[in-house]
C-alpha cells in the first residue's frame, strides 16, 4: 500500500543537521498535490519574501507569472508544459513561470547573472512556501518559445523554470508507477567533499 502524504513527507525530510534551518531540511519537490486552494494571503507572503532575495546591483531582474486554478494565466502556463509535466502539475492549485530581464536597467548593459538571480529568488520562494506548509516543484520541462509567444515576453527576458505550488497530496493519486516510485524513494545528496573545494577537485577541510 503506498505511503500517505504525511508518511512520505516525513520520509523525505533531510536528516537533522545542527544549525541548518528546518525549512531547508523539510523542503522537497513532490508531484502529488491536493485540491486545496492556496490563499491569496499566503501567495502574497511568499512574494514578499522574494522581494528580499539578493541580486546584482539590486536589479531584482526576476518576473513571476502567477496563475491560480481556473484562471487564463494558469491555462497558458499549463499549456506550455511538456506532456509528462502536464499529467501531474495540472493538479496543483498554482502554476508559476519565472523569467529574468537580461539587461541592467541603469545602463542597458548585459546582466550575465540574471538567471542566477532568478534562481536565488526561486529558492527563496520555495523556502518561504515550505515554511508556510506548502510544497513546490520546479520544472525545466516547458516550451520556452511557446511561453514567450503566449505571454508576449520581449527578447531581453530569459525564462528559468515553471513552478507548481500547493499542498502535498497522497502519492497514490499520481498517474503512473514511475512517478509513484520517484515520489516515495528516499532523497539523496552528494557529500560535501564532492562540491566544496579549496582547490580544483580538492576537498576543503571543514572540520
N, C-alpha and C positions, 0 to 999 in steps of 0.2 A: 504494500500500500504506500503511495507516495507520501512524503513528509508534508505536514501542514505548512502554511505560511510562517507561523511562529517558529516551528521547528527548523525550517530552512533558514530563517533569519538568524537564529541562534547558532546554527552550524556554520554560517558564512562569516560570523564575526571573527575578526583577526584576534590572535592571542594577545592578551593584555601585555602592554609594554609600558613600563614605568615612565610617566611624564608625557606620553602621547595622548593627544586629545581623543576622547571617546568617539566623537563624531567621525574621526578619521578611521578608527578601528571598526566602527559599525557600518560604515558606508560600503555598499556593494551594488552591483548592477543587475537587478532582476529583469526578467522578461514578463513575468506574470504580474498583472495588476488587477485590482478590484474595480468595481463600477463606482466606488465612492468619489464624489467630486472634490476637487481641491478648492478651498475657499479663496476668494479674491484677497482677503487679508493675508493669508499665507503666501500667495504669489507676490504680493507687494513686499512682504518681509524679505523674501528671497532676493528680489531685485534691489531692495535697499542695501542688502549685504553686498551684492555685486558692485554697487556704486563705489565701494571702498576697496575693490581689488587693485593691485598695483599695475602701473603701465608706464611705458617710456614717455618722458616729458609730460606725464599726466594726461596723455592724449585720450585715454579711455576709448580706443578705437572700436570696441565691441558694439554690435547691434543685435538685439534678440527679437525675432519674430515669434510671437506667442499666440498659439491657438488653443482655445478651450473646446471641449467636445461639442459638436453641433455648429460651430462657427465656420465661416468661409475660410478663415486662415488655417484652421485645423485641417480642413479637407485639402487645401492646397499643399500643406506640408506633407500630409499623409500620401498624397498622390505622387510626390517626388521620391518617396522611399522605394528601395528595391523590394521585389515581391516577398523575400524572406522576412524583411523587417515589417512589411505591411501586415503579415499574418498575426504578429503579436502586438506591435506598437499601437494598432488601432483600438486596443482595449484600454490604453492609458487615457486618462481624462484630459491631459495637457500634452501638446506637442510643441516643441520649441526648435527654431532653426537659428544657429549662430553665424554671424558674419563679422568681418573686420574691415575697417577702412585702411587701405594700404598706403595712404599718403598723409603726412602730418598736416594738420590744419594751419599751424602757424607759419609754415613756409612752403608747403607743397612738395617737400622732398619725400622720396620713398621711405616708408616705415618698414624696415626689414623684420621687425619683431612684432608686427601687428597680429599675426596668427598666434604667436607665443602669448601675447597679452590676452587674446580671446580665450586661449586655453586656461590662463590663470583665472579669468573671470568665470569660466565654466566650472572650474574646480571649486571656487567659492560658492557658486550656485549649488553644486552637488552637496557640499558640506553643510550649507545652511538648510537645504531641503532635508538632509539626514537628521539634523538637529531638531527639525520640526516633526519627525516621524514619517517623512515622505521618502520615496525612492526615486532614483533617476537612472536612466540607461542612455549613454551617449552612443551615437551611431555614425559610422563613416559611410554606411550603405545608403546613399541617396544620390539622385541625379543632380549634380550642381548646375548643369546647363538648364535643366528644366526649372530648377528653383530660381535661377537668375531671370529666366524669361517670365515665369509665373508672377514674380514679385516686382519685376522691373528694376532689378538691382543694377546700379551703374558698374562699369568695368573696374573702377577703382576699389571695389569691395570684393573680398575673397570669402568664400563660405568655409566654415570649420566643421561643425558636426550638427546633426539633428539630435534632439534630446526628448525622450519620453519621460514624463513625470507623473507621479500619482502615488497611490498606496499599494504596497506589495500584496499580491494575491497568492492563492494556492497554486503550486506548480502543476497540480493535476488539471488545471484549466488551460495549460499550454497545448497548442495544436498538434505537436508531434513528439516522438520519442527523443529525437536529437536535442530539442530544446529542453525537455524534461531532464535529460542526463546532465546538460550543462547547468541547469538551474540548481540541481541537487548535488553537484560534485563539490568537494572541498576546494577552497581558494588556496592558491599557491603564489609565492613571490620569490624573486631572486634574493640571494643572500647579499648583504651589504658589500662584501668583497668584490662582487661582480660589477658594481657600478659606482662605488665610492673609492676613488684612487688618489694617490699623491704623486703619481707618475703614470704614463700611459700603460694601462693594463697591470698596474702595480697597486695592490690594495692598500688603502690608507689605514693607519693604526688608530683605532678609535677607543682603545682601552689599554 
